[in-house]
C-alpha cells in the first residue's frame, strides 16, 4: 500500500477537484460519512442513541470534515456538540457550507476563542462519550501554540477515547514527529491514502489504530500516485514464497557463506547460520576463527563449518582472506559481520572481502562498524550490497548522533541508499528498507520484545538465506524484514514480549512463512488494534 506525504495528498485532491471535476464538497461529504461508519463500527457502545459526542473543529477543511461527521452522528441519535476554535466568520469555502448546514439543523456550536471559553466546556468534555479531533489537518508545519495547544492538551488529559480526523492535530504528517505536542488518538480515520507520518514512529503512537477511508478519489489516481513510500503487506510478498519444484535439490536453493563470530560471540554466528537454513537455503557454511570451530561444531548441526586463520585466539587474521578467496566463487552470497569484533586485523579482512566479492553480500554488525571508517569501500565494491544497521550503527556510518538518525529516519535511509547504491535496512520500530532506486518500504511487523541480543543476527541470516535462493537484494531484504517481525509477533503472542529470546524467532519462522505464503491478513504489532470499550 502506498504511503503519501501531505503535499502528494493535496495534489491528489486538487487533481480530483480541478481536472476530474468532482467538487470538493463531495469529497468532504464522503470523508465525513466514511468516518462515521468507521467510528460507529469501532465504538458501538459509544455511538448510539443518546451518546454525547464532542467535536473539536478548526476553521479549515479538517473542521469542515468535523461538521459533516457531526451531522451524520446527529442523524444516528447522538447528542453532538461542536467546539469551534475560530470565529465563525473566518470559516470559509466547503467548511463554511457544512458549518451553516449544522447550524440550520439546530446543532450546538460553541465558538471557543480564548482559554476562558475552553474552560467553560470542562464539564461537557468530562461528560462526553467520545471526543473527535477535527482541529488541524495535514498542512500544519509549525509548533502548536496558544488556543490550539490548549485544545490538544485538553483532549490528551481526558479519560475519554479520542478519534482523530485524517491526522492527529499537531502531528507532522510527513515525518511522524509531534510539532511540540500532538493529539494521542485511540483511532485515526485518514482519507484517500495513509500518510507516512502516521505509520512511522513516533507518529504511530499518536495515531493509534489507523483506518483509511475511500472518499471518491478516482482509482487511477490512487494507483498511479508517485510516492517513494510503501507499507509492506504480506500479500505483496506471498508470490515469492510459493511451493518449490518437486525435482529440487540442495543446489537449487543456493549456498551462503557466513563469516562471523569471535571470542565470546559465537552465538551470533550460530543464530545467523540457523536462520539462513530456516528460510530455505540449500547450504550454509559458517566460517569462524579456527580456535572457535569446535564450539560452532557443537552449536550447529545442519550447517557446514570452516575454521579461519587468526591474528590472536578467537579473532580473524588476514590469512583468512587468502583462505577464502580461491573458494568465493562457490557461494551465491556472503553474510559478513555478526559477532566478528573489530580487533586486530579484522578490519583488513572485512575490507578485502567487500572489495573481492562477486556475489551479493549482507553487511551487518561489526562489518558496519568497520565500514564507518572506510566508506569508500562501498564505491569500489563490485557486488550488490545490503547493509543492516541499527540506529547507533547508522550514526557511526554517517558520523552523526543517534538522535539525529532517529529524528530523520526516512530521509537518512533514502539518501544513503541512493547515494551509495545499496539496499539499506534501517532497523528499529517500523524498520525501513531503502533501495538504490529511491524506494522506501515501511515494515509494520515486529514488537518491543525484539529489542534483545541476537535478533539482529537472525535477521541478517534470513536476508542472506533469501539471497542465495535467487531473490534480488531488494526482495531478499523485504522478505527477511517482514518475516522476521512476524516471527517476533508470533513469539510475543505465545511467550509475551518480555520473555522471548532470539532463538524463539527461529522456531516461529516456519509459521510466519506459511502465513505469508497464504497471503494471510496483515499482522501488526501486538496491541495496535486494541480500543477502549
C-alpha positions in Angstrom: 0.0 0.0 0.0 1.4 3.4 -1.0 2.0 6.0 1.8 2.0 9.7 0.9 3.2 13.0 2.2 0.8 15.9 2.8 1.8 17.6 -0.4 1.2 14.5 -2.5 -2.2 14.1 -0.9 -3.1 17.7 -1.6 -2.1 17.2 -5.3 -4.4 14.2 -5.4 -7.3 16.3 -4.0 -6.5 19.1 -6.5 -6.4 16.8 -9.5 -9.7 15.2 -8.4 -11.4 18.5 -8.0 -10.0 20.6 -10.8 -9.2 18.0 -13.6 -11.7 15.2 -12.9 -14.4 17.6 -11.8 -15.6 16.1 -8.6 -16.4 19.0 -6.3 -14.5 19.4 -3.0 -17.8 19.5 -1.1 -18.5 15.9 -2.4 -15.1 14.7 -1.2 -15.7 16.3 2.2 -19.2 14.7 2.4 -17.7 11.3 1.5 -14.9 11.7 4.1 -17.4 12.6 6.9 -19.8 9.8 6.1 -17.0 7.2 5.8 -15.5 8.5 9.1 -18.9 8.0 10.8 -19.2 4.4 9.5 -15.7 3.7 10.8 -16.2 5.3 14.2 -19.5 3.5 14.7 -18.0 0.1 13.9 -15.1 0.6 16.3 -17.0 2.3 19.1 -20.5 0.7 19.0 -21.1 1.2 22.7 -20.2 4.9 22.5 -22.0 5.8 19.3 -25.7 5.1 19.8 -28.9 6.8 20.6 -28.3 9.5 23.3 -24.4 9.3 23.2 -22.7 12.6 23.9 -20.2 13.4 21.2 -17.9 16.4 21.4 -16.2 17.5 18.2 -13.2 19.9 18.3 -13.3 21.9 15.0 -10.8 24.2 13.4 -11.5 26.8 10.7 -10.2 24.8 7.7 -11.2 21.7 5.8 -10.4 19.4 8.8 -13.0 21.3 10.7 -15.4 21.0 7.7 -14.9 17.2 7.9 -15.9 17.5 11.6 -19.1 19.3 10.8 -20.1 16.6 8.3 -19.3 13.9 10.9 -21.4 15.7 13.5 -24.4 15.9 11.1 -24.4 12.2 10.5 -23.9 11.4 14.1 -26.8 13.6 15.0 -28.9 11.6 12.4 -28.0 8.5 14.3 -29.4 9.9 17.5 -26.2 11.2 19.1 -26.1 14.4 21.1 -23.5 16.4 19.2 -21.7 19.5 20.4 -19.1 21.4 18.3 -16.3 23.4 19.8 -15.2 25.8 17.0 -11.8 27.2 17.7 -12.3 30.2 15.5 -14.8 33.0 15.0 -17.4 31.6 12.6 -16.9 34.4 10.1 -13.3 33.1 9.5 -14.5 29.7 8.3 -14.7 29.7 4.5 -15.3 27.5 1.5 -16.7 24.0 1.8 -16.1 24.1 5.6 -18.4 27.1 5.8 -21.1 25.4 3.9 -21.1 22.5 6.3 -20.9 24.8 9.3 -24.0 26.6 8.2 -25.8 23.2 7.5 -25.0 22.1 11.0 -26.3 25.4 12.4 -29.5 25.2 10.4 -30.1 21.7 11.8 -30.0 23.3 15.2 -26.8 21.6 16.4 -24.9 23.1 19.3 -21.9 25.2 18.0 -19.8 27.0 20.6 -17.1 29.4 19.5 -14.0 29.0 21.6 -11.8 32.0 21.1 -9.9 32.1 24.4 -8.9 29.9 27.2 -11.7 31.1 29.4 -14.2 29.8 26.8 -12.4 26.5 26.7 -12.5 26.2 30.5 -16.3 26.7 30.4 -16.5 23.5 28.4 -14.8 21.4 31.1 -18.0 19.8 32.2 -19.1 18.9 28.7 -15.7 17.5 27.9 -15.7 15.3 31.0 -19.2 14.1 30.3 -18.6 13.1 26.7 -18.7 9.5 25.5 -16.3 10.3 22.6 -14.1 13.2 21.6 -13.4 13.9 17.9 -10.3 15.8 16.9 -11.1 17.8 13.7 -8.9 20.8 14.6 -5.9 20.7 12.2 -5.2 18.6 9.1 -2.1 17.7 7.2 -1.0 21.2 6.4 0.5 22.1 9.8 4.2 22.8 9.7 4.9 24.8 12.8 4.6 24.0 16.5 1.2 24.2 18.2 0.7 27.4 20.2 -2.0 29.3 22.1 -5.5 28.0 22.0 -4.8 25.1 19.7 -2.2 23.9 22.0 -4.6 24.2 24.9 -7.2 22.2 23.0 -4.8 19.4 22.2 -3.7 19.2 25.9 -7.3 19.1 27.0 -8.0 16.1 24.7 -4.9 14.3 25.9 -5.7 14.9 29.5 -9.2 13.5 29.1 -10.0 9.9 30.0 -12.5 9.7 27.1 -11.4 8.0 23.9 -10.3 10.3 21.1 -10.8 9.9 17.4 -8.6 11.9 15.0 -9.9 13.0 11.6 -7.3 12.5 8.8 -4.3 13.1 11.1 -3.9 13.7 14.8 -3.7 17.5 15.3 -0.1 18.6 15.9 1.5 15.6 14.1 3.8 16.2 11.2 2.2 14.1 8.6 5.4 13.7 6.6 8.0 12.8 9.3 5.8 11.4 12.1 7.0 13.8 14.8 4.8 15.9 17.0 5.1 19.6 16.4 5.6 20.4 20.0 2.8 18.1 21.0 0.0 16.3 19.2 -3.3 14.6 19.9 -2.9 11.0 21.2 -5.7 9.3 19.4 -7.1 5.9 20.0 -8.4 5.7 16.4 -7.4 7.8 13.4 -9.6 7.9 10.3 -7.5 9.0 7.4 -8.7 9.8 3.9 -7.6 8.6 0.5 -4.2 7.1 1.4 -2.3 6.7 4.7 0.1 9.5 5.5 3.7 8.2 6.0 3.9 10.1 9.3 1.0 8.1 10.7 2.8 4.8 10.1 6.4 5.5 11.3 7.4 6.1 14.9 6.8 8.1 17.0 3.8 9.1 14.8 2.2 5.7 15.1 2.0 6.2 18.9 -0.2 9.3 18.4 -2.2 7.8 15.6 -3.5 4.7 17.4 -5.4 2.3 15.2 -5.3 3.7 11.6 -8.2 3.1 9.2 -8.2 4.5 5.6 -11.5 5.7 4.1 -12.3 5.9 0.4 -13.5 9.4 -0.3 -14.1 9.1 -4.0 -10.7 9.9 -5.5 -10.5 8.0 -8.8 -8.8 4.6 -8.6 -6.5 5.5 -11.5 -5.1 8.5 -9.5 -4.6 6.4 -6.4 -2.9 3.6 -8.2 -0.7 6.0 -10.2 0.4 8.1 -7.3 4.1 9.0 -7.3 5.4 8.4 -3.8 8.6 6.7 -2.7 6.9 5.3 0.4 5.2 1.9 0.6 3.8 0.0 3.5 4.8 -3.7 3.3 2.0 -6.2 3.2 2.1 -9.9 3.3 0.0 -10.2 0.2 2.8 -8.4 -1.7 5.4 -11.0 -0.6 3.3 -14.1 -1.0 4.3 -14.7 -4.6 7.9 -15.0 -3.6 7.1 -17.9 -1.1 5.2 -20.3 -3.3 5.7 -24.1 -3.5 9.1 -25.4 -4.6 9.5 -27.5 -7.7 9.3 -31.2 -6.8 12.6 -32.0 -8.6 14.6 -29.6 -6.5 17.9 -30.5 -4.7 20.0 -28.6 -2.2 22.0 -27.0 -5.0 18.8 -25.4 -6.3 18.5 -23.2 -3.3 22.0 -21.8 -3.1 25.0 -21.7 -0.8 25.5 -19.0 1.8 28.9 -18.1 3.3 28.6 -16.6 6.8 31.8 -15.0 8.1 31.1 -14.3 11.7 32.0 -14.8 15.4 34.8 -14.1 17.7 35.8 -15.0 21.3 32.6 -14.7 23.3 30.4 -14.1 20.3 29.9 -17.5 18.7 26.2 -17.2 19.3 25.9 -14.5 16.7 27.4 -16.8 14.1 25.2 -19.7 15.1 22.0 -17.7 15.1 22.7 -16.3 11.7 23.6 -19.7 10.2 20.5 -21.4 11.5 18.3 -18.5 10.4 19.6 -18.9 6.9 18.7 -22.6 6.9 15.3 -21.9 8.4 14.3 -19.7 5.5 15.2 -22.3 2.9 18.9 -22.1 2.0 20.2 -25.2 0.3 23.6 -25.0 2.1 25.1 -22.7 4.7 28.8 -22.6 5.5 29.7 -20.8 8.8 33.3 -19.6 8.9 34.7 -18.6 12.3 38.2 -18.1 13.8 40.0 -21.5 13.9 40.1 -21.8 17.7 36.3 -21.4 17.8 35.5 -24.1 15.3 34.9 -26.8 17.9 32.4 -24.5 19.6 30.5 -23.8 16.5 30.5 -27.5 15.6 28.7 -28.2 18.8 26.2 -25.4 18.3 25.2 -26.1 14.7 24.1 -29.4 13.1 22.9 -28.6 9.6 25.5 -26.0 8.6 28.9 -26.7 7.2 31.7 -25.2 9.4 35.0 -23.6 8.4 37.9 -22.6 10.6 39.8 -19.5 9.5 43.3 -18.2 10.3 43.6 -16.0 13.4 45.7 -13.0 14.4 45.1 -13.9 18.0 42.9 -16.5 19.7 39.3 -16.1 18.7 40.0 -13.2 16.2 40.3 -13.4 12.5 43.6 -12.6 10.8 44.5 -11.5 7.3 45.3 -15.1 6.4 41.5 -15.7 6.4 41.3 -13.7 3.1 43.9 -15.9 1.5 42.0 -19.0 2.6 38.6 -17.8 1.4 39.5 -16.0 -1.9 40.0 -19.1 -4.1 36.6 -20.5 -3.0 34.4 -17.4 -3.1 33.0 -18.4 -6.5 31.3 -21.4 -4.8 29.0 -19.3 -2.8 25.9 -17.5 -4.1 26.1 -14.8 -1.3 28.0 -13.8 1.7 27.0 -12.6 5.2 29.8 -10.7 6.9 29.9 -9.3 10.4 27.7 -10.8 13.1 29.9 -11.0 16.3 33.0 -10.6 14.3 34.8 -7.9 16.5 36.8 -5.0 15.3 40.1 -6.1 16.9 43.5 -6.7 15.3 43.4 -7.5 11.6 39.6 -7.9 11.3 39.1 -4.5 9.5 41.5 -5.5 6.8 39.7 -8.8 6.4 36.3 -7.1 6.1 37.5 -4.5 3.5 39.3 -7.2 1.4 36.2 -9.4 1.3 33.9 -6.5 0.4 36.2 -5.5 -2.5 36.7 -9.1 -3.8 33.1 -10.2 -3.5 31.4 -11.0 -6.9 28.0 -12.2 -5.4 25.6 -10.3 -3.2 26.7 -9.5 0.3 25.0 -8.6 3.5 27.0 -6.4 5.9 25.9 -6.5 9.5 27.1 -5.6 13.0 30.9 -5.3 13.2 31.3 -5.2 9.4 29.3 -1.9 9.6 31.4 -0.6 12.4 34.5 -1.2 10.4 32.9 0.3 7.3 32.2 3.5 9.2 35.9 4.3 8.9 36.2 3.3 5.2 33.0 4.2 3.4 35.0 4.4 0.2 34.8 0.6 0.2 31.2 0.9 -0.9 32.3 2.7 -4.0 34.7 0.1 -5.1 32.6 -2.9 -4.3 31.6 -4.9 -7.4 28.8 -6.9 -5.7 25.4 -5.7 -4.7 25.3 -4.8 -1.0 22.7 -4.9 1.7 23.5 -3.0 4.9 21.5 -3.7 8.1 22.4 -1.1 10.7 20.5 -0.3 13.9 20.3 3.5 14.7 23.6 3.5 16.5 25.5 1.8 13.7 23.8 4.2 11.2 25.0 7.1 13.2 28.6 5.8 13.1 28.3 5.3 9.3 27.2 9.0 9.0 29.4 10.3 11.8 26.4 11.9 13.4 24.3 11.3 16.5 21.8 8.5 17.1 19.3 11.2 18.0 19.7 12.8 14.5 19.2 9.4 12.9 16.0 8.8 14.8 14.7 12.3 14.0 15.2 11.8 10.3 14.9 8.1 9.6 13.0 8.4 6.3 15.3 10.9 4.7 18.5 9.4 6.0 17.6 5.9 4.8 16.5 7.2 1.4 19.6 9.4 0.9 22.1 6.8 2.0 20.7 4.1 -0.2 20.5 6.3 -3.3 23.9 7.9 -2.8 25.8 4.7 -2.3 23.8 2.4 -4.5 23.0 -0.1 -1.7 19.9 -1.6 -0.1 19.7 -0.2 3.4 17.8 -1.9 6.2 17.5 0.7 9.0 16.3 -1.3 11.9 14.0 -0.1 14.7 10.3 0.3 15.4 8.9 0.3 11.8 12.1 -0.9 10.2 12.8 0.9 6.9 14.1 -0.8 3.7 15.5 1.8 1.2 16.7 0.9 -2.3 19.2 2.5 -4.7 16.2 3.5 -6.9 14.8 5.7 -4.2 12.0 3.5 -2.8 11.5 3.4 1.0 9.4 0.5 2.4 8.0 0.6 5.9 7.6 -2.7 7.8 4.6 -3.0 10.1 5.5 -6.2 11.8 7.6 -6.7 14.9 7.4 -5.5 18.6 9.4 -4.3 21.5 10.2 -7.8 22.6 12.7 -8.0 19.7 14.9 -5.4 21.4 17.3 -8.0 22.8 20.6 -9.5 21.8 20.7 -11.9 18.8 17.6 -10.8 17.0 19.7 -8.8 14.5 21.8 -11.8 13.8 18.7 -13.8 13.0 17.6 -11.0 10.6 20.9 -10.9 8.8 20.9 -14.7 8.4 17.4 -14.6 7.0 18.3 -12.0 4.4 21.4 -13.9 3.4 19.3 -17.1 3.1 16.8 -15.4 0.7 19.6 -14.0 -1.4 21.1 -17.4 -2.1 17.7 -18.7 -3.3 17.9 -16.3 -6.2 15.9 -13.3 -4.8 17.3 -9.9 -5.8 18.7 -7.8 -2.9 15.5 -5.7 -2.7 13.2 -8.7 -2.4 15.5 -10.6 0.0 15.6 -7.6 2.3 11.8 -7.2 2.2 11.1 -10.9 2.8 13.7 -11.0 5.6 12.4 -7.9 7.5 8.7 -8.7 7.2 9.0 -12.4 8.2 11.5 -11.6 11.0 9.0 -9.1 12.5 6.1 -11.5 12.0 8.0 -14.3 13.8 8.5 -11.8 16.6 4.8 -11.1 16.8 4.1 -14.9 16.9 6.7 -15.3 19.7 5.2 -12.4 21.6 1.7 -13.9 21.4 3.0 -17.2 22.8 5.5 -16.1 25.3 5.0 -12.4 26.0 7.1 -9.5 24.8 9.3 -9.6 27.9 10.3 -13.2 27.8 11.0 -14.4 24.3 14.6 -14.5 23.0 16.3 -14.5 19.6 16.2 -18.3 19.2 12.4 -18.3 19.7 12.2 -16.4 16.4 13.8 -19.4 14.7 11.1 -21.7 16.0 8.3 -19.3 14.7 9.8 -18.8 11.2 8.0 -21.8 9.6 4.6 -20.5 10.8 5.5 -16.9 9.7 6.5 -18.2 6.2 3.4 -20.3 5.9 1.0 -17.5 6.9 2.6 -15.1 4.5 2.7 -17.6 1.6 -1.0 -18.0 2.1 -1.4 -14.2 2.0 -3.0 -14.2 5.4 -4.2 -10.9 6.8 -1.6 -8.4 7.7 -0.4 -8.7 11.3 0.6 -5.6 13.1 2.4 -5.3 16.3 0.5 -6.7 19.3 -1.8 -4.2 21.0 -2.1 -1.9 18.0 -5.7 -2.8 17.4 -6.8 -2.6 21.0 -9.5 0.1 21.5 -11.3 1.0 24.7 -14.9 -0.1 25.1 
